[in-house]
Amino acid sequence: MIGIKSIASYVPAEGLDNYAQGAKFGKDQEFIFGKIGSTFLPRKSAGQETSDLCVEAVNALFSGNPELDPASIDVVIVVTQNGDAEGLPHTAAIVQHKLGLPTHIAAFDISLGCSGYVYGLYAMKGFMEAAGLKNGLLITADPYSKIVDPEDRNTTMLFGDAATVTWMGEGAHWQLGKSLFGTDGAGAEFLRTTDGKFFMNGRQVYNFALVKVPAHLQQLLDASQLQATDIDLYCLHQGSAAIVDAVSQRFEGGDPKRFVKDMTETGNTVSSSIPLLLEKHVMGSQHKRVALSGFGVGLSWGSAIIERVD
């Protein structure tokens, strides 16, 4: 069974002081920390491309897992909507070349935003098992600094740049359980780019998350024949502190303390937010069962349960 073997990440050291940004827009420290949830937003350098962020994360994975031979990689999937240059060719091909990976591998992109990691896990698992592959790299990198308008108070204080890579293969301690997905293109206008600039209707996105995510998590538990207390941690997309707090309080039967909130030094890193949580709070832990939920651009959402097997 294909599962999660290891996760590594790359978060740029340079970035923006969000308190300084808040002061520019008349927002105090209480708003920045309490509602936004991020005091620092990492930013890639001007010379870094999306593929460079991916390469940094993968090199960290190889360093931390010396038993993983780069020549053994069978497939690379990059989850991004802000790939290199203008998005053609696909970023996964560029990553393959920069890493010097073998040319017999499959490499392709998945164009999804904040729900992309959950979708990517199951796309990778299904692809690998159908094709009889052994080792896969699921990479997330969606640097919104490429599209966010620094004068837009609704977005410039939210997003940080980061990349993660999840090694998926056989004999993994973390296995994928039940999953549920959804899409509502009627909400496409709430999160979009126009002429290369990102637009977000924050109120609509907040309402969408508050209505959709708690109910979706409950549907997932019902489908898995589990109770809320059977889940050790809930790792939601870190859209903002306000969204994570509101969802955790709306979810009936759940303990808000089990909802991880950790975006102070990263901000909203789009498809990288959930794997960043998993790397820090789940991998190597004694947790038994963890629920994931990503939601955003599309509108799109996906929730899943992963379980540790000894």
C-alpha angles and dihedrals in degrees: 000000000000113000144148113297103170143343130211133175147194122216116178113242093218123071150116131309101233093200088060090048090049092052089054090058097038095256118140128220093260090059093046095050099032103040105021095032097205127099094176130036117199116223131195116235120259090253096052121095127199090260090055090058089050092051092051091053093047092049088053089052092051091048092052095044108043090171089068108090113205088218089063095062111117102178140018122196120185118198107206144126092191104057129164118309108329096343098266121133100034114260094234090066091052090048091051090054097044091050093045092234119168117278094230091075127105112241127180143143131243113212102216134119129207095350091048100099095058091046090046094054092057095039089054095045093049094045094048096046093046092050097039094241124163110200129030135176117213106194128189122195123149110155104195089187084085092065109020116106107229088213094056107097091193094064114014093074094050113053132075131180121242142138132212136185127204118201108216123190148116123306093032122162091218116061128188116247132180119341138187130194139189144181134193111180090182085082095052092111092062094070117027147121124242121187089348096307124114122234127191131181095211097190094052092047091049091050091047092053094045094051100036109036103054091047091046092052090051091050089051092051091048091050089049093046090236136133124230090251091058088072116084096194137009112212108193128179105274097234093152138321090258093055095047091047093048095048093047091051093046095050106097118225094011127116109237088213089067091060106093116226113184117143103113095114099027111038121201103336094180111219091005096062098084097045089048088058092046093050093051104034108023114029108087092010128120093238112131105197131021130183121214129196129178124182139168140076113057089027087273136156139178133180131187145164123231122195132200116231122192 
